[in-house]
Amino acid sequence: MDLQFTQEEQAFRGEVLQFLKDKLPEHLSRKVKGGLHLTREDMLQWHAVLNERGWLANHWPEQYGGPGWGAVQKFIFENECALAGAPRIVPFGVNMLGPVLIKYGSEEQKKYWLPRILNGDDWWCQGYSEPGSGSDLASVKTTAVLDGDHYVVNGQKTWTTLGQHANMIFCLVRTNREAKAQSGISFLLVDMKAPGVEVRPIITLDGEHEVNEVFFTDVRVPARNLVGEQDKGWTYAKFLLTYERTNIAGVGFSVAALEKLKRIARKVQRNGRPLAQDPMFATRLAKVEIDLENMKTTNLRVIAAVAGGGVPGAESSMLKIRGTEIRQEISSLARRAMGPYAQPFIEEALHEGFGEEPVGPAEAAPLAAQYFNNRKLSIFGGSNEIQKNIISKMILGL
């Protein structure tokens, strides 16, 4: 693969940069670069801007609303958005459910749900993990029993990211208790407003309400909301997870975070010289940059395979492992660079007189929260240990 951008690709990059200059709201960019909390309205605003331009679902086929980009165009777009401080698109509808519906959904489901994903009518969340069924998704216990033209769903999901904002959830449910674990699972679309659905918040270590528990008590779901065939949901779940794991790698966001870390290392003084010149720190900084450059190449290969009609395989697990480790290392180095100013103080204590101006360097204020939040990256989407098992099976046949 030629990793040098062609003239056409450079021209596309210029088009993306101009679009970001013209259309990325400054208040959103400022929040993202400052590590501040994004509201539901913030995320929907950027979703709408991209959809209006036709760049929201950049990996969907053109017939379903995608822009028809190649692998390099997607790579350029995602990198430039990250560097500009654009919000990350909420992935559950666009990046996860959309590809599943396009490949396995009925024509009726595609016609109804895909436009609603694009225009923001539906905010989707993911109902995979359960208490005791995280990386081992084949052990899910939430049941769906067919009763006439409806399924009756009972059970519990956990770690449901942004479920407090969602009106729809796609779930793995057990529809056959007699079949082998993976063979008795189905993929069901559930209305979060249906009677019997309860959402309870889980407050994370950084103090944010990002994840939730979701309980289902005799929830009636139309049978037409079953995606694909009953008891075949494991196939669809694995297909979705390859997209999720590639997305978790977050190459563009690591690039932006590394650029910020370099600026900090050049500015912070230790022992009378910039931190970037400290041998120990410089060594760790160089290593993470080399790892990131290698991951960029792998990411391009995966995107190219998908653009050619393939499905991400072991490469998505590789990206997930290295991508999460790189993002964690960058956040760790940023905290180390800021020293005591990056301690996990309550947010108000980081501002003089509880005003606008922060105590110490402005870059330090969000670092503790980011560091703690990034601890989850190597766990969700299938823990990194599980990813190593997948790689061993797919490549080595172990």
Rosetta blueprint (number, residue, H / E / L):
1 M L
2 D L
3 L L
4 Q L
5 F L
6 T L
7 Q H
8 E H
9 E H
10 Q H
11 A H
12 F H
13 R H
14 G H
15 E H
16 V H
17 L H
18 Q H
19 F H
20 L H
21 K H
22 D H
23 K H
24 L L
25 P L
26 E H
27 H H
28 L H
29 S H
30 R H
31 K H
32 V H
33 K H
34 G L
35 G L
36 L L
37 H L
38 L L
39 T L
40 R H
41 E H
42 D H
43 M H
44 L H
45 Q H
46 W H
47 H H
48 A H
49 V H
50 L H
51 N H
52 E H
53 R H
54 G L
55 W L
56 L L
57 A L
58 N L
59 H L
60 W L
61 P L
62 E H
63 Q H
64 Y H
65 G L
66 G L
67 P L
68 G L
69 W L
70 G L
71 A H
72 V H
73 Q H
74 K H
75 F H
76 I H
77 F H
78 E H
79 N H
80 E H
81 C H
82 A H
83 L H
84 A H
85 G L
86 A L
87 P L
88 R L
89 I L
90 V L
91 P H
92 F H
93 G H
94 V H
95 N H
96 M H
97 L H
98 G H
99 P H
100 V H
101 L H
102 I H
103 K H
104 Y H
105 G L
106 S L
107 E H
108 E H
109 Q H
110 K H
111 K H
112 Y H
113 W H
114 L H
115 P H
116 R H
117 I H
118 L H
119 N H
120 G L
121 D L
122 D L
123 W L
124 W E
125 C E
126 Q E
127 G E
128 Y L
129 S L
130 E E
131 P L
132 G L
133 S E
134 G L
135 S L
136 D L
137 L H
138 A H
139 S H
140 V L
141 K L
142 T L
143 T E
144 A E
145 V E
146 L E
147 D E
148 G L
149 D L
150 H E
151 Y E
152 V E
153 V E
154 N E
155 G E
156 Q E
157 K E
158 T L
159 W L
160 T L
161 T L
162 L L
163 G L
164 Q L
165 H L
166 A L
167 N L
168 M E
169 I E
170 F E
171 C E
172 L E
173 V E
174 R E
175 T L
176 N L
177 R L
178 E L
179 A L
180 K L
181 A H
182 Q H
183 S H
184 G H
185 I E
186 S E
187 F E
188 L E
189 L E
190 V E
191 D E
192 M L
193 K L
194 A L
195 P L
196 G L
197 V E
198 E E
199 V E
200 R E
201 P E
202 I E
203 I E
204 T L
205 L L
206 D L
207 G L
208 E L
209 H E
210 E E
211 V E
212 N E
213 E E
214 V E
215 F E
216 F E
217 T E
218 D E
219 V E
220 R E
221 V E
222 P E
223 A H
224 R H
225 N H
226 L E
227 V E
228 G L
229 E L
230 Q L
231 D L
232 K E
233 G H
234 W H
235 T H
236 Y H
237 A H
238 K H
239 F H
240 L H
241 L H
242 T H
243 Y H
244 E H
245 R H
246 T H
247 N H
248 I H
249 A H
250 G L
251 V H
252 G H
253 F H
254 S H
255 V H
256 A H
257 A H
258 L H
259 E H
260 K H
261 L H
262 K H
263 R H
264 I H
265 A H
266 R H
267 K H
268 V L
269 Q E
270 R E
271 N L
272 G L
273 R E
274 P E
275 L H
276 A H
277 Q H
278 D L
279 P H
280 M H
281 F H
282 A H
283 T H
284 R H
285 L H
286 A H
287 K H
288 V H
289 E H
290 I H
291 D H
292 L H
293 E H
294 N H
295 M H
296 K H
297 T H
298 T H
299 N H
300 L H
301 R H
302 V H
303 I H
304 A H
305 A H
306 V H
307 A H
308 G L
309 G L
310 G L
311 V L
312 P L
313 G L
314 A H
315 E H
316 S H
317 S H
318 M H
319 L H
320 K H
321 I H
322 R H
323 G H
324 T H
325 E H
326 I H
327 R H
328 Q H
329 E H
330 I H
331 S H
332 S H
333 L H
334 A H
335 R H
336 R H
337 A H
338 M H
339 G H
340 P H
341 Y H
342 A H
343 Q L
344 P L
345 F L
346 I L
347 E H
348 E H
349 A H
350 L H
351 H E
352 E H
353 G H
354 F H
355 G L
356 E L
357 E L
358 P E
359 V L
360 G L
361 P L
362 A H
363 E H
364 A H
365 A L
366 P L
367 L H
368 A H
369 A H
370 Q H
371 Y H
372 F H
373 N H
374 N H
375 R H
376 K H
377 L H
378 S H
379 I L
380 F L
381 G L
382 G L
383 S L
384 N H
385 E H
386 I H
387 Q H
388 K H
389 N H
390 I H
391 I H
392 S H
393 K H
394 M H
395 I H
396 L H
397 G L
398 L L
